[in-house]
Amino acid sequence: MKFDITNPKKDKILEGYLDKLTALKKRLSKLRKGAYDTQFIEPFILNVAPKVKMAKATYEDVDMDKVKDDVNWIENQIEIIEQNRDFPQIYQKVQEIYDLLRVGDNSQATILYLELRNDYKSLDGKSKETIYVACLDIHERLNSAKEKKFKPLTGNVIVKSKPNDERTKKIENVLNKLNKNE
């Protein structure tokens, strides 16, 4: 004699988790195509399907909670990556500032540094750790340049084009906002 035990309510919940997992896979794929590191999340995604099968077999709350926790963890990790999408642009800004310091354009470097300081606040802890040392070095170089004690950086100089009018206006707006806040 074969028993067919089902729980439509829990089946519906598990199907909801699978649908959510499918949506998370799509978001993860977009991030991967955008050259973001997502490898640490992928093993967790692969482990969800077996946990769903176990939950469907037992319908125990412990198994249901494991599925829920894994799906929520995956979603949280994807959100962290999405929130830090600006990291490559911030890193590029650091490179621009160093290039400006190499050619002695301290005023433009200062403007970009003020932008960088605002962008820094939006980063997560790991990204902040990466950028912190560069920000501190740039800050010291700019302060030293004001005091005329620091020589411009030497080495290969790559002069980047000057910002266009739209960017200059944006920078001026940022400076105005900073001046109002201080």
C-alpha positions as CSV (number, residue, x, y, z in Angstrom):
1,M,0.0,0.0,0.0
2,K,1.4,3.4,-1.0
3,F,0.7,6.5,0.9
4,D,0.6,9.8,-0.9
5,I,1.1,12.5,1.7
6,T,1.0,16.1,0.4
7,N,0.6,19.4,2.0
8,P,-0.7,21.9,-0.6
9,K,0.1,24.9,1.6
10,K,3.7,24.0,2.1
11,D,4.0,22.9,-1.6
12,K,2.9,26.4,-2.5
13,I,5.5,28.0,-0.2
14,L,8.2,25.8,-1.6
15,E,7.2,26.7,-5.2
16,G,7.4,30.3,-4.2
17,Y,10.9,29.8,-3.0
18,L,11.8,28.1,-6.3
19,D,10.3,31.0,-8.3
20,K,12.3,33.4,-6.2
21,L,15.4,31.4,-6.7
22,T,14.8,31.5,-10.5
23,A,14.6,35.3,-10.3
24,L,17.7,35.4,-8.2
25,K,19.6,33.3,-10.8
26,K,18.6,35.8,-13.5
27,R,19.9,38.7,-11.4
28,L,23.1,36.8,-10.7
29,S,23.6,36.1,-14.4
30,K,23.3,39.9,-15.2
31,L,25.9,40.6,-12.5
32,R,28.2,37.9,-13.9
33,K,27.9,39.3,-17.4
34,G,28.8,42.7,-15.9
35,A,32.1,41.2,-14.7
36,Y,31.2,41.0,-11.0
37,D,32.5,38.1,-9.0
38,T,29.6,35.9,-8.1
39,Q,31.4,32.5,-7.8
40,F,31.0,32.3,-4.0
41,I,27.2,32.4,-4.4
42,E,26.8,29.7,-7.0
43,P,27.4,26.7,-4.7
44,F,24.6,27.9,-2.4
45,I,22.2,28.1,-5.4
46,L,23.1,24.5,-6.3
47,N,22.3,23.4,-2.8
48,V,18.8,24.8,-2.7
49,A,17.1,22.3,-5.1
50,P,18.1,19.2,-2.9
51,K,16.9,21.0,0.2
52,V,13.6,21.7,-1.5
53,K,13.2,18.0,-2.4
54,M,13.9,17.1,1.2
55,A,11.4,19.7,2.4
56,K,8.8,18.2,0.0
57,A,9.5,14.8,1.3
58,T,9.3,15.6,5.0
59,Y,7.2,18.8,5.2
60,E,9.0,19.5,8.4
61,D,9.5,23.1,9.5
62,V,13.2,22.5,10.0
63,D,13.6,21.6,6.3
64,M,11.4,24.5,5.2
65,D,13.4,26.9,7.3
66,K,16.7,25.7,5.7
67,V,15.3,26.5,2.2
68,K,14.0,29.9,3.4
69,D,17.3,30.7,5.0
70,D,19.3,29.8,1.9
71,V,17.1,31.7,-0.5
72,N,17.2,34.8,1.8
73,W,21.0,34.5,2.2
74,I,21.5,34.3,-1.6
75,E,19.2,37.3,-2.1
76,N,21.1,39.3,0.5
77,Q,24.5,38.5,-1.1
78,I,23.2,39.6,-4.5
79,E,21.9,42.9,-3.0
80,I,25.3,43.5,-1.5
81,I,26.9,43.1,-4.9
82,E,24.3,45.3,-6.6
83,Q,24.8,48.0,-4.0
84,N,28.5,48.1,-4.7
85,R,28.3,48.3,-8.5
86,D,30.0,51.7,-8.3
87,F,33.2,50.2,-7.0
88,P,34.9,50.0,-10.4
89,Q,33.9,53.6,-11.1
90,I,35.3,54.7,-7.7
91,Y,38.5,52.8,-8.4
92,Q,38.7,54.6,-11.8
93,K,38.3,57.9,-10.0
94,V,41.2,57.1,-7.7
95,Q,43.3,56.4,-10.8
96,E,42.2,59.8,-12.3
97,I,43.2,61.6,-9.2
98,Y,46.7,60.0,-9.2
99,D,47.1,60.9,-12.9
100,L,46.1,64.5,-12.1
101,L,48.6,64.6,-9.2
102,R,51.3,63.3,-11.5
103,V,50.8,66.3,-13.8
104,G,50.5,68.7,-10.9
105,D,46.8,69.6,-11.5
106,N,46.0,69.7,-7.7
107,S,42.8,71.8,-8.1
108,Q,41.1,69.2,-10.4
109,A,42.5,66.4,-8.2
110,T,40.9,68.1,-5.2
111,I,37.5,68.3,-6.9
112,L,37.6,64.6,-7.8
113,Y,38.8,63.8,-4.3
114,L,35.7,65.5,-2.8
115,E,33.5,63.4,-5.1
116,L,35.5,60.3,-4.1
117,R,34.9,61.1,-0.4
118,N,31.1,61.2,-1.0
119,D,31.2,58.0,-3.1
120,Y,33.3,56.3,-0.4
121,K,30.4,56.6,2.1
122,S,28.2,54.3,-0.1
123,L,30.6,51.4,-0.1
124,D,30.4,48.3,2.0
125,G,33.1,47.4,4.5
126,K,35.3,45.3,2.3
127,S,35.3,47.9,-0.5
128,K,36.0,50.6,2.0
129,E,39.0,48.7,3.2
130,T,40.3,48.5,-0.4
131,I,39.9,52.2,-1.1
132,Y,40.8,53.6,2.3
133,V,44.6,53.5,2.0
134,A,44.4,55.3,-1.4
135,C,42.0,57.9,0.0
136,L,44.3,58.6,2.9
137,D,47.4,58.8,0.6
138,I,45.5,61.2,-1.7
139,H,44.4,63.3,1.2
140,E,47.9,63.6,2.5
141,R,49.3,64.5,-0.9
142,L,46.7,67.2,-1.5
143,N,47.4,68.7,2.0
144,S,51.1,68.6,1.4
145,A,50.7,70.1,-2.0
146,K,48.8,73.0,-0.4
147,E,51.7,73.6,1.9
148,K,54.2,73.4,-1.1
149,K,56.1,70.6,0.7
150,F,55.2,67.8,-1.6
151,K,56.5,67.3,-5.1
152,P,54.2,66.0,-7.8
153,L,54.3,62.3,-8.5
154,T,56.9,61.3,-11.0
155,G,56.9,58.4,-13.5
156,N,54.9,57.7,-16.6
157,V,52.4,60.5,-17.1
158,I,49.2,59.8,-18.8
159,V,47.2,63.0,-19.3
160,K,43.5,62.3,-19.4
161,S,41.2,64.7,-21.2
162,K,39.7,67.5,-19.2
163,P,36.1,66.9,-18.1
164,N,33.4,68.1,-20.4
165,D,31.1,71.0,-19.5
166,E,28.4,68.7,-18.1
167,R,30.9,67.0,-15.7
168,T,32.3,70.3,-14.7
169,K,28.8,71.5,-13.8
170,K,28.2,68.3,-11.8
171,I,31.5,68.8,-9.9
172,E,30.6,72.4,-9.1
173,N,27.2,71.3,-7.8
174,V,28.9,68.7,-5.6
175,L,31.3,71.4,-4.3
176,N,28.4,73.8,-3.6
177,K,26.6,71.1,-1.6
178,L,29.7,70.2,0.3
179,N,30.3,73.9,1.2
180,K,26.7,74.2,2.4
181,N,27.1,71.1,4.6
182,E,30.4,72.2,6.2
